[in-house]
Amino acid sequence: MRAVAAEARGTPRATPAAPERPRAYPPPRASVEDSGHPLPGLADLGDLAPVPLALSHDVLKSLLGAWALAACSAAEAAAVEEHLGDCGGCADEARRLREAVGLLHQPESLDLDPALRTRVLESCLSRRPPRIPVPEWAAPYDAETARLDALLQDFGEAEWHAPVRLRWFEDDTATSRRTTVAGVIAHLLSVDGLIAAALGLTDPLADVAGAAQPGALGPAGRTEAFWRASHFPPTCSVRGPWREQSHSLVRTVSFTGGHAGGLGVPYGDFALPLHDAMLDRAFECWVHAEDIAEAVDYPYQPPAPRHLNRMIDLAARLLPTVLAERRRAGLSEPGRRTPHLVPAGAPGRSLRLEIEGAAGGEWLIPLDSPAAVGSADLEVAHVALDGVEFCKLAAGHVSPEETAVGQDGDRQAIRDVLYAAASMSRM
């Protein structure tokens, strides 16, 4: 009653203190540095090595996959490795898992080896020879067209219209022409049509206006006529006709049994026998495939060494004739100490062309007449360079001055041969 009366008089009533609530989070721990006590020495910490685990065989076996992936803790890895020394079955399983992990981390490129197709075919043909074999002189063309077709198969519309610059030498001057990837395939289709026409196959320019004019008989004229006749720039649709034509050429020369190798193929102002024309087209296919690969920023390997050697041999055999033509055009000088002409079959001044690398070899190039015979006794100069470098020179992709070449002897003869090799290039 007194409490009620006091409250009625305005005197506040004392309330009991509320109990203290426990903290919702622990207080911060005091650091040993703040306590003033000295830090313990390293010797007082004891052994820091992981404590060995006592695990059963089943648990250790289940850890083998994680161990192979280096995903175990140090203690688990130590227990597994100790177990592998005692358990032969788990050791074999661990070895297989480690080999499988190695396959998941291949450092090399996933692109197929360019020589894979050749190796597979050789293996197959060694067990079962083809009913109609491809002649040896047509094998490089077959291989290079197949490699280029494999490069083109995944191209999208943008890649087909990627800009490509065709390069060659004309009148000892670097020349180029701008086109597209589709334009390059149209160029190959047009020039390969020279062989198709010689074999009696359908000429892709048979219905092209202006293709029969005298100026359109050579490779460049045929290509220009084909490009002019196209209502629109060539597109991916040109791949089908080019591929079918290349298959038809290989199939036709195979059906002849190789006996048509001497058939003449006119190139406008000169002609080549069929076996050399097929090598020439294989060389052009490789060169332009590299142009395309460079345009789309894709790696491309040189031909197989035995095929590259055949291409180099063709260029070496053509050099004496090209030297004679340059001499008639005033672009090359005859030898000062020997007659300009040498009787057919007689030895004459010669340059030793040494090609290095897997496709290499040596050729004696007669300098004074295309009918002369190369002679080691009359050697006046020696040139050595890499096989791919020589092919780039013959393709007009490297100038004679830029060619990495070792040379010794008559400087004028060396210059004439290097410029003659570059002058063999064309669009």
C-alpha positions in Angstrom: 0.0 0.0 0.0 2.9 2.3 0.7 4.3 1.6 -2.7 1.0 2.5 -4.3 0.7 5.6 -2.2 4.2 6.6 -3.1 3.5 6.1 -6.8 0.3 8.2 -6.4 2.4 11.0 -4.8 4.8 11.0 -7.9 7.7 9.2 -6.4 9.1 6.7 -8.9 9.3 3.1 -7.9 12.7 1.4 -8.1 12.8 -1.4 -10.8 15.0 -4.4 -10.4 18.1 -4.5 -12.7 17.7 -6.6 -15.8 20.1 -9.6 -16.1 23.1 -9.1 -18.4 22.7 -10.8 -21.8 25.6 -13.0 -23.1 27.6 -11.6 -26.0 26.5 -12.7 -29.5 30.1 -13.0 -30.6 33.3 -13.7 -28.8 35.6 -10.9 -27.8 38.8 -10.4 -29.8 41.7 -12.6 -28.6 44.7 -10.8 -27.2 47.9 -11.1 -29.3 51.0 -12.5 -27.8 52.8 -9.3 -28.9 50.4 -7.2 -26.7 50.9 -9.3 -23.6 54.5 -8.4 -23.1 55.6 -12.0 -22.9 58.5 -13.2 -25.2 57.6 -15.1 -28.4 58.3 -18.8 -28.3 61.3 -20.0 -30.2 61.1 -22.3 -33.2 62.6 -25.2 -31.3 59.6 -25.0 -28.9 57.1 -25.5 -31.7 58.0 -29.1 -32.2 57.9 -31.1 -35.4 55.9 -29.2 -38.1 55.6 -32.3 -40.4 52.1 -33.6 -41.1 50.9 -36.2 -38.7 50.8 -39.6 -40.4 47.3 -40.8 -41.1 46.3 -44.4 -40.3 43.8 -45.1 -43.2 42.4 -48.4 -44.3 43.1 -49.9 -47.7 39.7 -49.0 -49.1 40.1 -45.4 -48.1 43.6 -45.2 -49.6 42.4 -46.8 -52.8 39.5 -44.2 -53.1 42.1 -41.4 -52.8 44.2 -42.6 -55.8 42.2 -40.5 -58.3 42.7 -37.3 -56.2 46.4 -38.2 -55.7 46.9 -38.5 -59.4 45.4 -35.1 -59.9 47.5 -33.7 -57.1 44.4 -32.8 -55.2 45.2 -34.5 -51.8 46.4 -32.9 -48.7 50.0 -33.3 -47.7 49.1 -35.9 -45.0 46.9 -37.8 -47.4 49.5 -37.8 -50.2 52.1 -39.1 -47.8 49.8 -41.9 -46.7 48.9 -42.8 -50.3 52.6 -42.9 -51.4 53.6 -45.0 -48.4 50.8 -47.4 -49.2 51.9 -47.6 -52.9 55.2 -49.1 -51.8 53.4 -52.0 -50.1 50.4 -52.7 -52.4 51.2 -53.8 -56.0 47.5 -53.5 -57.1 47.2 -49.9 -56.0 50.6 -49.1 -57.5 49.4 -50.3 -60.9 46.2 -48.4 -60.6 48.0 -45.2 -59.6 50.3 -45.6 -62.7 47.4 -45.9 -65.0 45.7 -42.9 -63.5 48.8 -40.8 -63.8 49.1 -41.7 -67.5 45.4 -40.8 -68.0 46.0 -37.4 -66.3 48.9 -36.8 -68.7 46.6 -37.2 -71.7 44.4 -34.5 -70.3 47.2 -31.9 -70.4 48.6 -32.2 -73.9 51.0 -29.3 -74.6 51.1 -29.7 -78.3 48.6 -28.4 -80.8 45.4 -30.3 -81.5 45.6 -29.7 -85.2 46.2 -32.8 -87.3 49.7 -33.6 -88.6 49.8 -32.5 -92.2 51.6 -35.8 -93.0 48.9 -37.9 -91.3 46.9 -38.4 -94.6 50.0 -39.6 -96.4 51.0 -42.0 -93.7 47.5 -43.5 -93.5 47.3 -43.9 -97.2 50.7 -45.5 -97.4 49.8 -47.9 -94.6 46.6 -48.8 -96.4 48.1 -49.2 -99.8 51.0 -51.3 -98.5 48.4 -53.8 -97.4 46.1 -53.5 -100.3 47.5 -51.9 -103.5 45.0 -49.6 -105.3 43.3 -51.2 -108.4 44.2 -48.0 -110.3 47.3 -46.4 -108.8 48.1 -42.7 -109.1 51.3 -42.1 -111.1 54.3 -40.9 -109.1 54.5 -37.7 -111.0 50.8 -36.9 -110.2 51.1 -37.8 -106.5 52.3 -34.2 -105.5 49.2 -32.6 -107.2 46.9 -35.1 -105.5 48.4 -34.4 -102.1 48.5 -30.6 -102.4 44.9 -30.3 -103.7 43.7 -32.5 -100.8 45.6 -30.4 -98.3 44.1 -27.2 -99.6 40.6 -28.7 -99.7 41.1 -29.7 -96.1 42.0 -26.1 -95.2 38.9 -24.7 -97.0 36.3 -27.1 -95.6 35.7 -25.1 -92.3 35.8 -21.6 -93.9 32.9 -19.4 -93.2 31.6 -16.6 -95.4 34.0 -14.1 -93.9 37.1 -16.2 -94.6 36.1 -16.7 -98.2 36.1 -12.9 -98.7 39.4 -12.4 -96.8 41.8 -10.2 -98.9 44.8 -12.1 -100.4 47.7 -10.6 -102.3 49.2 -12.7 -105.1 52.8 -11.9 -105.6 55.3 -12.6 -108.4 58.2 -11.1 -110.4 57.7 -9.5 -113.8 60.6 -7.9 -115.7 62.8 -8.3 -112.6 60.3 -6.2 -110.6 58.1 -7.4 -107.7 54.4 -7.4 -108.8 51.3 -8.2 -106.9 47.5 -8.4 -107.4 44.8 -8.1 -104.8 42.0 -10.6 -104.7 40.1 -12.8 -102.1 40.3 -16.4 -101.0 37.5 -17.3 -103.4 39.4 -15.4 -106.1 42.5 -17.5 -105.5 40.5 -20.7 -105.9 39.0 -19.3 -109.1 42.5 -18.7 -110.3 43.5 -22.3 -109.6 40.4 -23.5 -111.3 41.2 -21.5 -114.4 44.8 -22.5 -114.8 44.2 -26.2 -113.9 41.7 -26.0 -116.8 44.8 -26.0 -119.2 45.5 -29.6 -118.2 41.8 -30.5 -118.3 41.6 -29.2 -121.9 44.7 -31.1 -122.9 43.2 -34.4 -121.5 39.9 -33.8 -123.3 38.0 -32.9 -120.1 35.6 -30.0 -119.8 37.4 -26.7 -119.8 35.9 -24.4 -117.0 36.4 -21.4 -119.4 34.7 -23.1 -122.4 31.7 -20.8 -122.1 33.5 -17.7 -120.8 33.5 -14.8 -123.2 36.9 -13.7 -124.2 38.7 -16.8 -123.0 39.6 -17.9 -126.5 41.3 -14.7 -127.4 45.1 -14.9 -128.1 45.9 -12.9 -125.0 43.9 -15.2 -122.7 45.7 -18.4 -123.6 48.2 -18.2 -120.7 47.5 -18.6 -116.9 47.2 -14.8 -116.3 44.9 -14.2 -119.3 42.6 -17.1 -118.4 42.3 -15.9 -114.8 41.5 -12.3 -115.8 38.9 -13.6 -118.3 37.3 -15.8 -115.6 37.2 -12.9 -113.1 35.7 -10.5 -115.7 33.0 -13.0 -116.6 31.8 -13.3 -113.0 28.8 -11.1 -112.4 29.8 -11.0 -108.7 33.1 -11.6 -106.9 33.8 -15.3 -106.6 32.3 -16.9 -103.4 32.5 -20.3 -101.7 30.5 -21.8 -104.6 33.8 -22.0 -106.6 35.2 -24.6 -104.2 32.9 -27.4 -105.6 34.0 -27.0 -109.3 37.6 -26.7 -108.4 37.5 -29.8 -106.2 35.7 -31.8 -108.8 38.1 -30.8 -111.5 41.1 -31.7 -109.4 39.6 -35.2 -108.7 38.9 -35.6 -112.4 42.5 -34.8 -113.4 43.9 -37.3 -110.9 41.4 -39.9 -111.9 42.0 -39.4 -115.7 45.8 -39.6 -115.5 45.5 -42.7 -113.3 43.3 -44.4 -115.8 46.0 -43.9 -118.5 48.4 -45.9 -116.4 50.9 -43.0 -116.5 51.5 -43.4 -120.2 50.2 -39.9 -121.0 53.0 -38.2 -119.1 54.6 -36.9 -122.3 51.4 -35.2 -123.5 52.0 -31.5 -124.2 50.1 -28.9 -122.2 50.2 -25.5 -123.8 50.7 -22.5 -121.4 50.3 -19.8 -124.0 53.8 -18.8 -124.9 55.3 -22.1 -123.9 54.4 -25.8 -123.3 55.2 -28.4 -120.7 54.8 -32.2 -120.8 51.9 -33.5 -118.7 54.1 -34.9 -116.0 55.9 -31.5 -115.5 52.6 -29.6 -115.8 51.1 -31.7 -112.9 54.2 -30.8 -110.8 53.8 -27.2 -111.8 50.2 -27.2 -110.7 51.1 -28.9 -107.4 53.7 -26.2 -106.8 51.2 -23.4 -107.5 48.5 -25.1 -105.3 50.9 -25.2 -102.4 52.1 -21.6 -102.9 48.6 -20.2 -103.1 47.4 -22.4 -100.2 50.1 -20.6 -98.1 48.8 -17.2 -99.4 45.3 -18.2 -98.2 46.5 -19.5 -94.9 48.4 -16.3 -94.3 45.3 -14.3 -95.1 43.3 -16.1 -92.4 46.2 -16.4 -90.0 46.4 -20.2 -90.0 49.7 -22.2 -90.0 50.5 -24.2 -93.2 53.3 -26.7 -93.7 55.4 -27.2 -96.8 54.8 -30.3 -98.9 56.2 -33.7 -98.0 60.0 -33.8 -98.7 59.8 -36.3 -101.6 57.2 -34.1 -103.3 59.1 -30.9 -102.6 62.2 -32.5 -104.1 60.3 -33.1 -107.3 59.1 -29.5 -107.5 62.7 -28.2 -107.0 63.9 -30.6 -109.6 61.4 -29.2 -112.1 62.6 -25.6 -111.4 66.2 -26.7 -111.8 65.5 -28.4 -115.1 63.7 -25.2 -116.4 66.5 -22.8 -115.3 68.7 -23.3 -118.5 65.8 -22.5 -120.8 64.8 -19.4 -118.7 68.5 -18.2 -118.7 68.5 -18.4 -122.5 65.2 -16.5 -122.8 66.6 -13.8 -120.5 69.8 -13.6 -122.5 67.8 -13.1 -125.7 65.7 -10.4 -123.9 68.9 -8.6 -122.8 68.3 -9.3 -119.1 71.3 -11.6 -118.8 74.9 -11.5 -120.1 76.7 -14.4 -121.8 80.0 -15.6 -120.3 83.0 -13.3 -121.1 85.5 -16.1 -121.4 83.5 -18.8 -123.2 81.3 -18.8 -126.3 77.7 -17.8 -125.9 76.4 -21.0 -127.5 77.6 -24.5 -126.7 76.8 -27.5 -129.0 73.9 -29.7 -127.9 75.1 -32.4 -125.6 78.5 -30.8 -125.0 79.6 -29.7 -121.5 79.6 -26.0 -120.7 80.0 -23.5 -117.9 77.9 -24.7 -115.0 76.6 -23.5 -111.6 76.3 -26.0 -108.8 72.9 -25.5 -107.1 72.9 -27.1 -103.7 69.6 -27.4 -101.9 69.7 -28.1 -98.2 67.1 -29.8 -96.0 65.1 -33.0 -96.2 64.1 -32.2 -99.8 67.6 -31.3 -100.8 70.1 -32.4 -103.5 72.6 -31.0 -106.0 72.0 -29.9 -109.6 74.6 -28.7 -112.2 72.9 -25.8 -114.1 74.4 -25.2 -117.6 74.8 -21.5 -118.1 75.6 -21.0 -121.8 72.9 -23.1 -123.6 69.8 -25.0 -122.6 71.1 -27.9 -124.7 74.4 -28.0 -123.0 75.3 -30.5 -120.2 76.2 -29.5 -116.8 79.9 -30.2 -116.0 81.7 -30.3 -112.6 84.9 -29.7 -114.5 83.5 -26.4 -115.8 81.9 -25.3 -112.6 82.3 -21.5 -112.2 79.9 -20.9 -109.2 78.3 -22.6 -106.3 75.0 -21.6 -104.6 73.6 -23.2 -101.5 70.2 -22.4 -99.9 67.3 -24.1 -98.1 64.7 -25.9 -100.2 61.7 -23.9 -99.0 63.7 -20.7 -99.5 64.4 -21.7 -103.1 60.8 -22.4 -103.7 59.8 -19.0 -102.3 62.3 -17.4 -104.7 60.8 -19.4 -107.6 57.3 -18.3 -106.5 58.2 -14.6 -106.4 57.6 -14.4 -102.7 61.2 -13.5 -102.0 63.4 -11.2 -104.1 66.9 -12.4 -105.2 68.4 -9.7 -103.0 66.5 -10.9 -99.9 67.2 -14.6 -100.5 69.3 -16.2 -97.7 71.9 -17.9 -100.0 75.5 -19.0 -99.6 77.5 -18.3 -102.7 80.9 -18.7 -104.1 82.4 -18.1 -107.5 81.3 -16.0 -110.5 79.1 -13.2 -109.1 77.4 -12.5 -112.5 76.5 -16.1 -113.0 75.0 -16.3 -109.5 73.0 -13.2 -110.1 71.7 -14.5 -113.4 70.6 -17.8 -111.9 68.8 -16.1 -108.9 67.0 -13.7 -111.1 66.1 -16.5 -113.6 64.6 -18.4 -110.7 62.5 -15.4 -109.6 61.4 -14.8 -113.2 59.8 -18.2 -113.3 57.0 -16.9 -111.0 53.7 -15.8 -112.4 50.2 -15.0 -111.2 
